[in-house]
């Protein structure tokens, strides 16, 4: 929270995207008890347990709520489900479906998630920050339009070109629901929130401003209007040079950096405030000298400013848990 306020902390705090996940044997054991993935997200006992597992094992400085960005389209009754080995599936939406969308009662529809947050805040150590999150409107829209993940999000991009008014309406209602969801998470007990724009990298400059910056700014404005002290991280994966004005455009307290962001550029971005990232997740598989060198490069360049150490995207299922231990030890041994 100090770093989100713009302060430099040495050693920097650390958490990892997808730190609760399939690379941990205890997660796989818990996952086996759930009927399906959404059942895991919507059962407070299981969601709390999974969220706490990496905290018990690694004592990260932050826990992130175990859930999924697609709970928002699920709240819109888009028949969200997960196919083993293939990923999420939804009922694809078109112009007519967008016109028929009605704002759900977020606190009622996502009550199990909010219950898990309240329990987590009570069970976590006082010094451990609890993070909530949502997906950014562009990324959520890509899944809602295509009905699944696609390599370059061509269905959503084409839809936006052909039906701009409908697409703007879709982004607007997703932003409204997402803001309500983040406010509810804050009220339930999270200390800060992150907005994940996992597919921002497929957008050109004009589209990035229209579909990635403006809708996220709409969410942040709404959240801060209701909860002025809210702290917010915005993560636009693959955005590259478009990150230059991303913080100013969204007004996020911190911006997440994926592993492709050059450290020279990251240093420039850090001059305007906190940054988060940006170790290549594959180094958690490789380990050894490559891992140590990757950690050191980030700390040497960004450790003298406001930094939250993280991966440049989520940890992968084939990561070695012992490499995570080495990562935490090396970051915590750092002194600016």
MOFENTA-V338862 format. One record per backbone hydrogen bond with DSSP energy under -1.0 kcal/mol. NH is the residue of the N-H (numbers start at 0). CO is the residue of the C=O. Records with the same first field share a line. If there is no record, write none. Layout:
NH: CO ; CO
This chain:
4: 0
5: 2
6: 1
14: 308
18: 15
23: 20
27: 23
28: 24
29: 25
30: 26
31: 27
32: 29
33: 30
39: 35
40: 36
41: 37
46: 42
47: 43
48: 44
49: 45
50: 46
51: 47
52: 48
55: 51
56: 52
57: 53
58: 54
60: 13
62: 128
64: 130
70: 67
71: 68
73: 69
74: 70
75: 71
76: 73
77: 72
80: 88
82: 86
85: 82
86: 82
88: 80
89: 146
90: 77
92: 143
97: 93
98: 94
99: 95
100: 97
105: 103
108: 104
109: 105
110: 107
113: 109
114: 110
115: 111
116: 112
117: 113
118: 114
119: 115
120: 116
121: 117
122: 118
123: 119
127: 124
128: 60
130: 62
131: 191
133: 193
135: 195
139: 135
140: 136
141: 137
142: 138
143: 139
144: 140
145: 141
146: 142
156: 152
157: 153
158: 154
159: 155
160: 156
161: 157
162: 158
166: 162
167: 163
168: 164
169: 165
170: 166
171: 167
172: 168
173: 169
174: 170
175: 171
176: 172
177: 173
178: 174
179: 175
180: 176
181: 177
182: 178
183: 179
184: 180
185: 181
186: 182
187: 183
188: 184
189: 184
190: 129
191: 129
192: 230
193: 131
194: 232
195: 133
196: 234
199: 196
200: 236
201: 198
202: 199
207: 203
208: 204
209: 205
210: 206
211: 207
212: 207
213: 208
216: 212
217: 213
218: 214
219: 215
220: 216
221: 217
222: 218
223: 219
224: 220
225: 221
226: 222
229: 226
232: 192
233: 253
234: 194
236: 196
238: 235
241: 238
242: 239
243: 240
248: 244
249: 245
250: 246
252: 231
253: 231
254: 273
255: 233
256: 275
260: 257
265: 261
266: 262
267: 263
268: 264
269: 265
271: 268
272: 269
274: 305
275: 254
276: 307
278: 309
282: 279
283: 280
284: 281
285: 281
286: 282
290: 286
291: 287
292: 288
293: 289
294: 290
295: 291
296: 292
297: 293
298: 294
299: 295
300: 296
301: 297
302: 298
304: 301
307: 274
308: 12
309: 276
311: 278
314: 16
318: 315
319: 283
322: 319
323: 319
324: 320
325: 321
326: 322
327: 323
328: 324
329: 325
330: 326
331: 327
332: 328
333: 330
